Amino acid sequence: MRFFYKHNLMSIEKIYSVFKNHPYISTDTRNIIPNSIFFALKGDNFDANVFAEEALSKGAILSVIDQKEYFKNDKDYFLVDDVLKTLQDLANFHRKTFKFPVIGLTGSNGKTTTKELINAVLSKKYQTSATFGNLNNHIGVPLTILKMNHKTEVGIVEMGANHPGEIASLCAICEPDFGYITNFGMAHLEGFGSFEGVIKSKSELYDFLRIHNGVTFVNHKDENQVKGTESQQRIFLEDLELIDSDSDFISVKYKDQVIQTHLVGIYNLPNMNAAVTLGKYFNVPLHDIKVALESYQPDNKRSQFIEKNDSKIILDAYNANPTSMRAAIDNFIKSGKANRVFILGDMFELGKYSAVEHQNIVNQLKNKNVNEVYLIGERFYATDSAGFLKFKNFEDFKNSFEKSNFKDKTILIKGSRGMALERVSELF
């Protein structure tokens, strides 16, 4: 159980009394929700305390601030020690009023897709409330919790992290009853320090569920997950059978049901396994599970399938790390598509592992005898990649771009968010 600091509990109770009547939160004066509570958060380059008065003038019912010089009266302003901490504690206070189950999700790859699939399945039977997009950090998680209300029957919270201790902190806010870790991958190594650091940090979700007698869903094919959950309540994922198909999308079979999805990449199979398993656990009819999975279409640059003119594009430019990059490349090769083109961008937040991991990706492509490869970014540019075309930045690639080079091709576009490689698809 999480305990509030004594000096802050009275503040939380007072703010919550306002929140019960005005259950809306705003954090940006450009998008003030009428009659919402404005939280004046700080960032690296801004201090929203400055905008507290503007928030009120635009319709906020209360401004929560932590800089005394912006305080004007007790009616419109609420002064606290730390606005972010207050937002998080308010969310946890709200969480403690829930009687419905909350599912927590984390992992190195596939968090958002898995969350969307689980939400699609469970929403066939329940009124769900889930993380919007990938708002999964120390601000996004409390905002997700505060959007849940008396109509909610199942809550689904995605949690992201790039440093040790962050998942533990997010679990303390949302207090999940159930949890699933998609995988452990070579992501955010700069913050976690090593692959072992990734496992330990992501497993903070396991730790919380173990202490609080929660239930963990486990991919039994992942030795690290199996080992890490030996002493707690766990349910192993169902196995869907992959069906060979000429389609651009993957098809699977579960019991007597064939499920034809709009997902590309067999790396999405564990994500589907999780969605089916949770659907089964929460008694969603199999037919409804099938309909939910077949209806889901990925967007927002996550394994998004696009046809432009004479080209087919797999746009996977939301993020990238060595694990997801290798999986995407392997899947693209195994798909057997003719006239394959790889357009790959740098992977960020790898710290001391950056040079070797970028070279490993290049070596993977060489070992697979792949020829048509375009590498974009300073990190890939520094690799030994003879035979591949490489560019220091997107502008250099853009200046050399010729549509005719990609006619009748199937193209994989993948890179870290900072590379914004969706711009490549816009060139076609």
Number of C-alpha atoms within 10 A of each C-alpha: 9 12 10 13 9 8 10 15 16 12 17 23 13 11 18 17 11 16 21 11 10 16 16 20 21 20 22 16 21 10 10 21 19 16 19 23 27 30 27 26 20 15 8 5 5 9 14 22 24 14 19 25 19 16 29 21 12 15 16 25 21 25 26 25 28 22 17 12 9 15 18 12 9 9 9 16 20 21 18 18 14 16 21 20 15 21 24 25 23 23 23 24 22 22 21 13 10 16 11 13 15 22 23 24 25 27 24 23 22 19 22 25 22 25 28 24 26 26 24 22 28 28 19 16 17 16 13 19 21 22 23 17 13 16 18 23 17 20 16 21 25 26 23 21 25 22 17 21 16 9 11 17 19 22 27 27 30 28 28 23 24 20 17 18 14 18 25 20 16 28 24 18 24 27 25 24 19 23 24 28 25 25 22 23 18 23 26 22 23 16 16 24 17 18 15 13 18 25 21 18 23 29 23 20 28 28 19 21 24 17 10 13 13 19 19 24 22 25 23 15 12 12 10 15 22 15 10 15 19 9 9 16 14 20 17 15 21 19 20 20 15 15 13 10 12 11 12 16 15 21 23 18 15 16 9 7 12 16 22 19 21 19 24 23 19 20 16 15 20 20 25 24 22 26 26 27 23 24 24 16 10 14 12 19 14 17 10 17 28 19 16 22 22 17 14 16 15 16 14 12 19 19 25 19 21 14 12 11 10 13 16 19 19 24 24 26 26 20 23 27 26 20 17 21 22 16 15 23 20 17 15 21 15 11 20 10 14 10 12 20 21 20 19 26 33 25 25 21 17 22 14 12 15 20 14 13 20 24 17 15 20 20 15 15 21 16 9 11 9 16 14 15 21 17 25 24 20 14 21 26 18 14 19 12 18 9 11 15 15 23 20 17 18 18 11 13 18 13 8 10 14 12 12 10 9 17 15 14 17 20 24 22 25 31 27 20 18 14 22 16 25 18 13 16 16 8 10 17
